[in-house]
Amino acid sequence: MTENDPGRTAGKKPDLSVNIGKLRMKNPVTTASGTFGFGLEYAPYLDLNRLGAIVVKGTTLQPRPGNPTPRLVETPAGILNSIGLQNPGVDRLIGEYLPYLAQYDLPVIVNIAGDTVEDYAELAGKLDRAEGVAALEVNISCPNVKKGGMQFGSDPYMAAEVTRAVRGNTDKPVIVKLSPNVTSIAGVAVEVAAAGADALSMINTLLGMAIDIRRRRPLLGNVMGGLSGPAIRPVAVRAVWQVYREVDLPIIGMGGIVTAEDALEFILAGAAAVAVGTASFINPRAALEVLEGIEQYLVEHQIGEIGELVGAAHRT
């Protein structure tokens, strides 16, 4: 049957399920770390059970107070953030937030960050033993912390070293989050794939800054921060396209997704799943609306399963 054959999907819903390594998601929509808290903040606004997964706030070994304020600045078609990985630490995540999320029928992906390779290894070991963790997202690409962050994500060999350390301490799927603030994002992807990554998430924020022309000072307390939102989507789609051609790993695409149409761009470029981030600040139901729009697109175009669209733009 052809794509437009009405008998192809008649009488049944399209199959939205995806595999991210060993992680099975019932649909391709998740949340971007740092934009969805630990889920409980958004629970009053949408049914978390309907999402394919949730990625919780970046977690470190010890609690972090974060960067000095101001931490957020609006920009045309986006925001600059300099949160600095403020979080309550891994022990509180395990003791408080994971038990809360256990009531929901969705995989929980924990984003981890550290100052040293040893930090990442220790975090992986702790979370490997924790109940309710479906996968680890390795944050080697945060542009607004003074230690770690881009130090690892901008160097392919350091990125691989962190990946190996995490891989050696967990049997859970390892998803490495890539930075766009590099000369060749595909080059970094090749190295972390060889080091044992099961999947990639991309992209993290672009490094940027803004200046108050009246006070003649930077608007962010940390001077520079990460740019996110629709302004970066073309950069993110390009990055997914390039990496898909070089690395045979599932990709979770993100960067400025607001609508289903935005998400479908990433999927056609090669992403197996997508993450909604900054849009959730404007519309707490954004991730769910993106999911509904993807399903409607498949129905309208009589496509039986979402996998048929992954990387389809490379085949036309």
N, C-alpha and C positions, 0 to 999 in steps of 0.2 A: 504493500500500500504506500502511497505517497503522503507527504506531509499534509496535503490539503484534502485527503480522502476523509469524508465525514464519518465513515464507518470505523475509522482508526481509534477514536476515543469515545465513541458514542456510548452513553450509559454509564460511564465511570469517570472519576476525577483523575487528573494527571498525577503521576507519581513524582512527588517533590523531594523524596528522600535522597540524601547524598552521603558519601563516605569521605571522611577526612582522615586518611590513614585507617587506623582501627576504630576511629570514632564514627559512630552511625548517628546521623541527624535526620529527623523526620522531615525537615525542610531546610533550605539553604540560608535562612536568615538568622543571624545572631547579632550581638551588640558589641560595639567597640569598647575595649577596656578604657576605664577612666571617664566614660560618659554615661554609665548606667549604674554607678555605685556598686552595691552588692545585691541589686535586684529589688530589695524591699522598698526602696524609694519610689519605684515605678509600679509596684504591684497594685496600688489603688486605681491605676489608669488603664491597664491592659492585662489580659490573662497570660501570665508568663508561660503557661503550659503550651501555648500555641507557637512559641518560638522554637527554632531548631536547636538553639543552645543559648547560653548566656556566658559572656566573658566578664568576670568581675574586675574590680579596681586593682591596679597594679599593687603587688604585695611584696614586701621586703622582710628580712629576718626580724628586724626590730621596728617598732613604731617610728614613723617619721612625721615631723611637724610640717614639712613642706617648705616652699620658698616664701620670701617676704611678699607682702601685698604691695600694690595691686597685682592680681594674678590673671585676670581676664581683661581683654581689650577687644571690642568689636571692630571688625575691618570690613571692607566691601566684600560681600559674599562669603563671610567666614568670621572666625575669631582667632585671636592669639591667646594661648594659655601658657602659664608658667606655674603649674601647681607644685611641681617638684616631688611627685610621688608621695604626697601626704597619704598615710594609711596607718591602720592600727597594728600592723605586724601580723606575721603568719600564725602565731599562736592564737590570737583572737579570731582570725579568720577560721581556723580549725574548730575552735571551741564555741563560737557564737554564730558566725554567718553561714557556714556549711550546714549545720543542723537546721537552720531556718530554711535554706534552699532545698533541703531534702523532702519537703512537702510537695515540691513541684516535679512534674514529669518532664524534665529536660536535663540535658547534660550541662554540667558546670565546668567551664574552662577557667583555670586560674592563671592570670598573668603574673609572672615573677620577674623581679629586678634585683640587681645587686651591685655593689661597688667592686667586687673582685670575682674571679672565676670560682673561688671557693664558696662564696656566698650563694651563687647559683646552684652549685652542687649540693650544698646543705639544704637549700629550699626544696630542691627536687626530691631529696631523700625524705624530708618531712612530709611532703605532700603525696609522695608515693604510698605512704602508709596511712594517709588520711581517708576517711570515708567520704564519699560524695564528690570526689574529684575525677572528672572524665578525661581531662587532658591538661597539659601545661602549655601556656603561651609564653615563650621566652622573649622578654623585652630587652633587646640589645640596641634599641634605637631611640630612646627618649632624648629629645634635644634640649631639655630644660633642667637637667641635673648636672652638678659639677663633677661628679664621679660616675664611672660606669657609663650608661647611656650611649651616646654616639661614639665614645671611645671604643666600644666593642663593635658597634654596628657599622662603623665606617671602615674598619680594617677586616678584610675577608678572613685573614688567618686568626685574628682574635675572635671573630664571630664563630669560626669553626671550633676554636678551643672551648668557648662557652658551651656550644652545642654538644660537644663530646662529653663535657663534664656533666651536663644535665642528662644526656642519654645514658651515661654510665650509672646513674643513680635512680633511674625510674624505668618501669615497664609501661608507663602510660604514654599515649601519643604525645610527641614533642612537636609543637608548632613554633617556628621561629619567626618573630616579627621583624620585618626588614625596614631599614631607614631609606628615605629617598635622598638624603643628604650625602650622596656618594657619587663617585665618578661613574661606576658601573654597578647598578643594583643586580644585574644578572650575574656578574662576577661573584658577588657576595652569596647569592642564591646557590650557585654551583658549589661553593665551598661548604656551606652549611648542609647541603644535601649529602655531600660526601662524608660529612661528619656524623650523620645519623638522624637528621631531621626527618620527621614523618610528613610534615606539611609546612607551608609558609603562610604568614598573614602579612598583607601589605596594601597600603603603605602606612607608616607612622607619619607624624606631622612634619611639615617643612619648617626649617628654621627661619624665623623672621623677627622683626621688631617694629615698633611704632614710636613716634616722638611727639610729645605735647609741644606745639609750636609757641604756646603762650608762656609756659614755664621753661621751655627749652631743655627739657629733660625727657628721658625715655619714659613711656607710659607704664611699662611693666616694672615691678620691683626688682626683678632679676635681669632687667634690661632686654634680654632676648627670650623668645618662647617658641612654641610650636603652632604653626598656622594650620587650621583645619577648616572644613566646610566646603561648600560648592566650588570655591575658588581653586581648590587643588585637584578637583576630580579629573580634568584632562591629564594631569601629571600622573595620577594614580592609575588611570586606565592604560596609559602608555607603558608604565612600569609592569603591570600585569601582563600586557601583550608581550613584552620583551622576555620576561622570565618564563612565561608559558612555553616559549619557543626553545628555551635552553635547558629547562629542568623538568623532569618527569615526576613532579610532586603536586598534590592537591594544593590549590591556592585559595585562601580566604581574602577576597578583595574588599578594600575599604578606602574611603577618602572622598568625602563630599556627597555621599548617597542620601538623597532626600526623597526620591520617588522610585517607583518600580522601574521606570524607564532608565533611571540612573543605574540601578542594580543590574538590569539586563545588559547594559553596556559592559560592565565588568565580567559578567558571565560569558558573553559572546567573545570577549577578549581572552578568556581562559580561566576565569575564577570558578571553582566548584561551589563556593559559598560566598556570602557577602556579610559585611558587618555595618550596621547603622550606628553612627556616632553623634556628631554635633547636631544633627537633625532632631535628636531626642530632647535637646534643651529647648527647642522651639515648640515641638509637638511630642509629648510623651508617648503617643501611640504611633510614632513614625515607623518603627520596626514592623509592627503588625500591619500597617497600611502598605508598606513595601511588600510584605509577604502576600497579602491579598491581591495586590496588583500583579505580581508575578504569576500567581495561579490563574488570574483572569486572562493574562496574556497567553498562557499555555492553552487554555480552553478556547479562546478566540481563534488561535492559529492551529488548533487541533494537533497539539504536540503531546505525545503520550507520557513523556518523562523529561524532567529538567536536564538530565545528563545529555540529551540530544543537542542542547544549546551551548554546552561548555566548549569554548574555543571555536564555535561555529564560524566566526568571522575570519578565521584563518583558512577556512575551507572553501570560501566563496570566490 
